[in-house]
Amino acid sequence: MAFIDSTVVNVAVPAIQTTFHATVVDVQWVIASYGLLLAALILVGGSLGDIFGRRRMFVVGVAIFAVASAGCGVASNIKQLIIARSVQGAGAALLVPGSLALISMSFDEKSRGQAIGTWSGFTAITTAVGPVLGGWLVEHASWRWVFFINVPIAAAVIIISFCRIPESRGAVEGSVDWWGALLATIGLGGLVSGFIESPNLGWGNPLVFGSLIVGLICIVAFGVVEYKVTAPMLPLTLFQSHSFSGANLLTLFLYAAIGIFFFLFPLNLIQVQGYSATATGAAILPLILLMFLLSRWSGGLVARYGARGPLIIGPLIVAFGFVLFALPSVGGSYWKAFFPAVVVIGFGMAVTVAPLTTVVMGSVNQDRAGTASGINNAVARVAGVLTIAVLGVVMVKAFGFRLDNELAQFSLAPDTLRELHADKIQLADLQVPAGLNPGMKIAIRESIGVAFVFGFRIVMLICGGLSVAGAAVAWLMIPKDREHPGFATRF
């Protein structure tokens, strides 16, 4: 369910934006509110699983996720949807680390790589089904069914969990670091709020700079608390392992790029290129299918060659894919414009994901499996949330800059220009003012598309740079040891 929602909601965002007449800031919050709570609480979720039982917390998370999904489906305005998405993120914070920790506890070190590869493959199946099914539901029913579909899945998962999954706990008794969770939530929330709201309110607005200051203070305080508390949700000693630190830094760079890509690409296809929701879901499918088909193979690469090679080569391939995404303009066939880039990124991610996860789980003692899983997932979610906020600002600024240049060639009335400038925050969903002749409306609509593609290209090139940075981290920090993908010392 969590991996379905990681892609399916992005396909539904244009329809949600139209239904609620929302700005890009509103739809950023629809994505970010889920990721924010998931990122801030996933470490608590891993700790709760280690203390109270991984299966128990997994099932509780599934139940919360299902109830929140129903809340998303019945939301009558954008604020209700954002609140329900936040609760969804809290539920996912319990179920995501529990799933991987349960699998990690069930296999020895030699077979763990392939087992995690299989786990990655099955999450890829659901991630692949998500955008296609979601696109079909958006087009033929309603975007609300994108959320309702989670309810019957949750019922099946809960039944299977009680029947087939054994309970497990950490060997060491612990406690929950609620202060850390509170500071992490406020800190991330402050930073995300400041960046997301800045294009709409301006950097000088008290809400914007106040949120950023509060966020920074809380993040610093979070580090101090985690250093001093007896049972931290983020044990800083884990980062004494070069492998663990390197794998999480690589995760930060790579998933930052992937996060903004999955936010902007559906907007590009639906609002600029004219794709249907179903076609947009299908356009992403080759990427995810490649990850599924090659996941078990890539999991075996660690045992044969070590993790360092795949974790250098994979992100470089992904970077090349992002460069390819920066080439197409408006129009052109999918097979020439986007399919090659989708395949390249899919192959690069397939090479990377299973070895990356294996390094993370192999770098720690198995009593810390839930915590390690939670940290790595938190890093991935934080990367996605922050990049949507930060690069969202880049996208809005680039779009506005290019749109101003495009509109300068037209002799538009001052009132028309003011109306267009006031609504630039809607990006490609920007509506052409009424009262213009049909030819001018078409020209302005084309200019809006050109401006969006301009910003999209800039963001894709930045994503390529982030992926190259991930490869550099792997080259510098991941050891060459084939027998032990984790660092020699385990914490």
Secondary structure, 3 states (H helix, E strand, C coil): CHHHHHHHHHHHHHHHHHHHCCCHHHHHHHHHHHHHHHHHHHHHHHHHHHHHCHHHHHHHHHHHHHHHHHHHHHCCCHHHHHHHHHHHHHHHHHHHHHHHHHHHHCCCHHHHHHHHHHHHHHHHHHHHHHHHHHHHHHHHCCCCHHHHCHHHHHHHHHHHHHHHCCCCCCCCCCCCCHHHHHHHHHHHHHHHHHHHHHHHHCCCCHHHHHHHHHHHHHHHHHHHHHHHCCCCCCCHHHHHCHHHHHHHHHHHHHHHHHHHHHHHHHHHHHHHCCCCHHHHHHHHHHHHHHHHHHHHHHHHHHHHHCCHHHHHHHHHHHHHHHHHHCCCCCCCCHHHHCHHHHHHHHHHHHHHHHHHHHHHHHCCCHHHHHHHHHHHHHHHHHHHHHHHHHHHHHHHHHHHHHHHHHHCCCCCCHHHHHHHHHCHHHHHHCCCCCCCCHHHHHHHHHHHHHHHHHHHHHHHHHHHHHHHHHHHHHHHHCCCCCCCCCCCCCC
